[in-house]
Every structure is written in C-alpha cells, then in structure tokens.
Amino acid sequence: AQIVESGGGLVQPGGSLRLSCAAPGFTRNLYPMSWYRQAPGKDSELVASISSAGDSTNYADSVKGRFTISRDNAKNTAYLQMNNLKPEDTDLYYCRLEYGNGYSGQGIQVTVSS
C-alpha cells in the first residue's frame, strides 16, 4: 500500500487519540501531507496539513488548540495528535499525500462517544 493509516478507534469525550500515516511508497522525496475527515453524505473537511519539511502547519478552526499535526521524515510518517476529543469529531479520517493529484489512504474511523 502506498498510504497506510492507523491509530483510530473509540474514545470517550475529552479523550485523546493519535493517528499515524505512513507513506512507504514515497521514499525518494518528501511531500506535504494532510489529514481530512468525512462523515457519510457530507463533503470532506481538511483537518490539518503540514509542509514537506514540517516547518509549516495549518488547521481547521474547529480543531485549533486541540489537534497537532507533525511528521517524522526519517520514517516518512505523519501524525495527528487529537486531544480533548468531542462527539462532533466522529468521522472517517484519511491521510493524503499532496503530490500530483494526491494519494490517499483507505481511511480510519474515529468515534467519540460515552
């Protein structure tokens, strides 16, 4: 697989999860990476993005102060640390490598519920 996500699951409100996105198929160069989320029947939402060097990040207003995107270029992996999760964060999250038309993973479910 070119993009592999992991780390989702069920968590109570106020809890934390850390998503990982490995890009084993892209080892020759570094590319910007992003996390999106999408609920059934709704458009996808850009949650966070990070530059290829990791020195620039952007966040959706809805997650600012709670989520942190980072990357380890030695491992060709991006992460999304999600703290103080809320029920409205429940979604299918997927990682996207921003190269050409983009490469996305299968997505991983995050469910926030008591």
TORKOL-4160 file (C-alpha; in steps of 0.2 Angstrom, whole numbers, padded with zeros to 4 digits, m for minus):
114
<pt num="1" X="0000" Y="0000" Z="0000"/>
<pt num="2" X="0006" Y="0017" Z="m0004"/>
<pt num="3" X="m0003" Y="0026" Z="0011"/>
<pt num="4" X="m0006" Y="0017" Z="0027"/>
<pt num="5" X="m0016" Y="0025" Z="0042"/>
<pt num="6" X="m0018" Y="0018" Z="0059"/>
<pt num="7" X="m0022" Y="0023" Z="0077"/>
<pt num="8" X="m0041" Y="0026" Z="0076"/>
<pt num="9" X="m0054" Y="0019" Z="0087"/>
<pt num="10" X="m0067" Y="0023" Z="0100"/>
<pt num="11" X="m0064" Y="0036" Z="0114"/>
<pt num="12" X="m0074" Y="0045" Z="0127"/>
<pt num="13" X="m0077" Y="0064" Z="0125"/>
<pt num="14" X="m0062" Y="0073" Z="0132"/>
<pt num="15" X="m0050" Y="0058" Z="0127"/>
<pt num="16" X="m0036" Y="0058" Z="0115"/>
<pt num="17" X="m0030" Y="0048" Z="0100"/>
<pt num="18" X="m0015" Y="0048" Z="0089"/>
<pt num="19" X="m0017" Y="0044" Z="0071"/>
<pt num="20" X="m0002" Y="0039" Z="0060"/>
<pt num="21" X="0000" Y="0040" Z="0042"/>
<pt num="22" X="0015" Y="0030" Z="0034"/>
<pt num="23" X="0020" Y="0033" Z="0016"/>
<pt num="24" X="0031" Y="0018" Z="0012"/>
<pt num="25" X="0029" Y="0020" Z="m0007"/>
<pt num="26" X="0036" Y="0038" Z="m0007"/>
<pt num="27" X="0054" Y="0037" Z="m0001"/>
<pt num="28" X="0063" Y="0047" Z="m0014"/>
<pt num="29" X="0056" Y="0064" Z="m0010"/>
<pt num="30" X="0046" Y="0072" Z="0004"/>
<pt num="31" X="0029" Y="0079" Z="0001"/>
<pt num="32" X="0016" Y="0090" Z="0010"/>
<pt num="33" X="0004" Y="0079" Z="0019"/>
<pt num="34" X="m0014" Y="0082" Z="0026"/>
<pt num="35" X="m0027" Y="0074" Z="0036"/>
<pt num="36" X="m0045" Y="0075" Z="0031"/>
<pt num="37" X="m0061" Y="0069" Z="0038"/>
<pt num="38" X="m0078" Y="0064" Z="0031"/>
<pt num="39" X="m0095" Y="0059" Z="0038"/>
<pt num="40" X="m0107" Y="0049" Z="0027"/>
<pt num="41" X="m0116" Y="0060" Z="0015"/>
<pt num="42" X="m0105" Y="0075" Z="0018"/>
<pt num="43" X="m0091" Y="0084" Z="0010"/>
<pt num="44" X="m0073" Y="0080" Z="0016"/>
<pt num="45" X="m0065" Y="0093" Z="0028"/>
<pt num="46" X="m0047" Y="0097" Z="0028"/>
<pt num="47" X="m0042" Y="0095" Z="0046"/>
<pt num="48" X="m0024" Y="0099" Z="0046"/>
<pt num="49" X="m0009" Y="0100" Z="0034"/>
<pt num="50" X="0010" Y="0100" Z="0036"/>
<pt num="51" X="0024" Y="0105" Z="0024"/>
<pt num="52" X="0037" Y="0093" Z="0017"/>
<pt num="53" X="0050" Y="0100" Z="0030"/>
<pt num="54" X="0037" Y="0100" Z="0044"/>
<pt num="55" X="0040" Y="0119" Z="0047"/>
<pt num="56" X="0023" Y="0125" Z="0042"/>
<pt num="57" X="0006" Y="0119" Z="0048"/>
<pt num="58" X="m0012" Y="0123" Z="0045"/>
<pt num="59" X="m0028" Y="0118" Z="0055"/>
<pt num="60" X="m0047" Y="0119" Z="0053"/>
<pt num="61" X="m0054" Y="0132" Z="0065"/>
<pt num="62" X="m0064" Y="0118" Z="0073"/>
<pt num="63" X="m0048" Y="0108" Z="0079"/>
<pt num="64" X="m0036" Y="0123" Z="0083"/>
<pt num="65" X="m0029" Y="0121" Z="0100"/>
<pt num="66" X="m0034" Y="0103" Z="0101"/>
<pt num="67" X="m0026" Y="0094" Z="0087"/>
<pt num="68" X="m0007" Y="0094" Z="0082"/>
<pt num="69" X="0000" Y="0088" Z="0065"/>
<pt num="70" X="0018" Y="0083" Z="0065"/>
<pt num="71" X="0029" Y="0072" Z="0054"/>
<pt num="72" X="0045" Y="0061" Z="0056"/>
<pt num="73" X="0054" Y="0062" Z="0039"/>
<pt num="74" X="0066" Y="0049" Z="0044"/>
<pt num="75" X="0051" Y="0037" Z="0045"/>
<pt num="76" X="0041" Y="0045" Z="0031"/>
<pt num="77" X="0027" Y="0046" Z="0043"/>
<pt num="78" X="0014" Y="0060" Z="0048"/>
<pt num="79" X="0004" Y="0060" Z="0064"/>
<pt num="80" X="m0011" Y="0068" Z="0070"/>
<pt num="81" X="m0012" Y="0070" Z="0089"/>
<pt num="82" X="m0030" Y="0073" Z="0094"/>
<pt num="83" X="m0034" Y="0079" Z="0112"/>
<pt num="84" X="m0050" Y="0084" Z="0120"/>
<pt num="85" X="m0060" Y="0075" Z="0108"/>
<pt num="86" X="m0078" Y="0079" Z="0105"/>
<pt num="87" X="m0093" Y="0069" Z="0099"/>
<pt num="88" X="m0093" Y="0080" Z="0083"/>
<pt num="89" X="m0075" Y="0074" Z="0079"/>
<pt num="90" X="m0083" Y="0057" Z="0075"/>
<pt num="91" X="m0078" Y="0054" Z="0057"/>
<pt num="92" X="m0069" Y="0044" Z="0045"/>
<pt num="93" X="m0051" Y="0051" Z="0044"/>
<pt num="94" X="m0039" Y="0049" Z="0030"/>
<pt num="95" X="m0022" Y="0055" Z="0026"/>
<pt num="96" X="m0017" Y="0062" Z="0009"/>
<pt num="97" X="0000" Y="0065" Z="0002"/>
<pt num="98" X="0000" Y="0080" Z="m0008"/>
<pt num="99" X="0009" Y="0076" Z="m0024"/>
<pt num="100" X="0001" Y="0077" Z="m0042"/>
<pt num="101" X="m0017" Y="0073" Z="m0040"/>
<pt num="102" X="m0014" Y="0067" Z="m0022"/>
<pt num="103" X="m0013" Y="0050" Z="m0014"/>
<pt num="104" X="m0025" Y="0045" Z="0000"/>
<pt num="105" X="m0026" Y="0030" Z="0011"/>
<pt num="106" X="m0041" Y="0019" Z="0015"/>
<pt num="107" X="m0047" Y="0030" Z="0030"/>
<pt num="108" X="m0048" Y="0026" Z="0048"/>
<pt num="109" X="m0063" Y="0028" Z="0059"/>
<pt num="110" X="m0063" Y="0039" Z="0074"/>
<pt num="111" X="m0078" Y="0038" Z="0086"/>
<pt num="112" X="m0080" Y="0049" Z="0101"/>
<pt num="113" X="m0094" Y="0043" Z="0112"/>
<pt num="114" X="m0098" Y="0040" Z="0130"/>
